[in-house]
Amino acid sequence: MTIRRRDLLKTTGAIALSGALPRFARAIDVPSVYEFERFGNARILHLTDTHAQLRPVYFREPSVNIGIGEMQGRPPHLVGKAFLDRFGIPPDSADAYAFTSVDFEKSAQRFGKLGGFAHLKTLVDRLRGDVGQGRSLLLDGGDLWQGTGLANAMQGADMVEAANLLGIEAMTGHWEFTYGEAALRANLERFKGEFLAQNVFLTEEAAFNDAKAFDPASGRVFKPATIKELGGYRVAVIGQAFPYVPIAHPKRFTPDWTFGIREEELQKLVNALRGNDKVDAVLLLSHNGMDIDLKLASRITGIDVILGGHTHDAVPQPIAVKNAGGVTLVTNAGSNGKFLGVLDLDIAKGKIGDLRYRLLPVYSELLKPDPAMEALIEKLHATHDREWNDQVGTADRLLYRRGNFNGTMDQLICDALRDELNAEIALSPGFRWGTTALAGQPLTMEDVLAQTAVTYPQTYIQNMTGGQIRDVLEDVCDNLFNTDPYYQQGGDMVRVGGMSYTCTPTETVGKRISELKLDNGRALEARKSYKVAGWASVNEQTGTPIWDVVAKHLRSGKPPNRSAPGVTLKGVEDNPGIAGQG
């Protein structure tokens, strides 16, 4: 398989729009930004990690996304100017706004929100229509059903309706599993596409008790792969669900299932598809995270392209990875409905002859919303809009989450935990989802839920020693910065309030966290006990849901905490995964 370098260099997302434009023109059907030369005989459309965002959003890409070891300076661990330089994206352009945090606030006013399922529907229909019937496939990489108050209240059922109308034909999962087996299976009964997950198996006890499975003989819970005929050729799509569901989330949601990367089972499946089923192309629809996908691509043969998700990395060009069987291309398609991956394949018998890939930002102000999807969204929201549209506060600054360490939205949540629960220290999970609010923007309950809507939202108070707090930070830090991607099992660094610490990501396990101090400057003592507030524990809790705690804090009108984030970084001074460095 070959891939033309000149094609990759042309596909840094959509065409960068002129820096002279004062403001996007209002929506037209499908502008020339989304028109490109017809190529090949099959088109794969890929979105991932939309986190139930049915309407257009602001979402600031990270200014800190540190790569360690072999991943330093390599995609996806590039931010800011280093990212723009690597992918040839002009500064002060629409693409620079979509793909990076550079001048985000100024660019947000200029280019507006991105995503929205009504706008996606318009774009998807156009791109499918361009290649003709029977030549395209729309895939979703997971985290489709979770991330808003509406999705949480409806346990993802709203997103099943939207996915059906959008035309998603296959998906895999991650946060979908946190609704529990009964809700997940009920949603899949209504989903018109296929749910694929080659790496989810019954536990031994569940298998002994004849628990429900797609293949009782092997113990596979879900269908592992599907074969679609596109343009007269057979294309296999394998599903790879998030491998660490029982570690990252409460195990009580999936007590009968085991997960994992499952390299051996995956290779056998690829071999069978290439051999007995005689497919012409193999795609892996993955929710591993990009670093894991890059390692997996080097160890598994026979996969042509990995369509990746989980880490929310918007990477404009595929990364080519050599393995014993040739080359596998690895992609990752961003989050929140901001992007749509377009993979055009020129398939020959038994192989892909050539391909072209584009990661298109979904500029909502350039796309007319599809009327049917717009009507569905309004209908779905009607029940809760009155309840959730009341203003609870105002964004006193740009409020964002995504990044390896504390974002300003996380600081707000930690402030609420400390103030409302009367705690010295707050710990908040390093979730990657959650939209961005511009300074001065009214904040509604719906905005609060977009940061907190999980099925285990209960807050808690517990006493922890300074040593225990350090151990928690070390454990999460190793999860984030372990040089072996297979040990990276979750989101970003746990967020902290009421304290500060120094982090040295390049150190080894147990040696990355130092200089822990309270806000008053006193060092945390290893044996002294501190009152700590938190939420989203993997252990069952009974406290007030976090969204009510945050809303109460905002309504109180307490002066905002303007203190700097409590993390000092060492050993990464030249790392291009930190804005302004490298």
Secondary structure as UniProt FT lines:
FT   HELIX           5..10
FT   TURN            19..20
FT   HELIX           32..34
FT   STRAND          42..47
FT   TURN            51..52
FT   HELIX           69..71
FT   TURN            72..73
FT   TURN            75..76
FT   HELIX           80..87
FT   TURN            91..92
FT   HELIX           94..99
FT   TURN            102..103
FT   HELIX           104..111
FT   HELIX           117..131
FT   TURN            133..134
FT   STRAND          136..140
FT   HELIX           149..154
FT   TURN            155..156
FT   HELIX           157..166
FT   STRAND          170..171
FT   HELIX           175..179
FT   HELIX           181..190
FT   STRAND          194..196
FT   TURN            198..199
FT   STRAND          201..202
FT   HELIX           204..208
FT   TURN            209..210
FT   TURN            216..219
FT   STRAND          225..230
FT   TURN            231..232
FT   STRAND          233..240
FT   TURN            243..244
FT   HELIX           245..248
FT   HELIX           251..253
FT   TURN            255..256
FT   STRAND          257..258
FT   HELIX           263..274
FT   TURN            275..276
FT   STRAND          281..286
FT   HELIX           290..299
FT   STRAND          305..308
FT   STRAND          319..323
FT   TURN            324..325
FT   STRAND          326..333
FT   TURN            336..337
FT   STRAND          339..348
FT   TURN            349..350
FT   STRAND          351..361
FT   HELIX           364..366
FT   HELIX           371..388
FT   STRAND          391..394
FT   HELIX           408..421
FT   STRAND          425..428
FT   TURN            439..440
FT   STRAND          442..444
FT   HELIX           445..452
FT   STRAND          458..465
FT   HELIX           466..481
FT   HELIX           485..487
FT   STRAND          495..497
FT   STRAND          499..503
FT   TURN            505..506
FT   TURN            509..510
FT   STRAND          513..518
FT   TURN            519..520
FT   TURN            526..527
FT   STRAND          529..535
FT   HELIX           546..556
FT   STRAND          567..569
FT   TURN            573..574
FT   TURN            576..577
FT   TURN            579..580
//
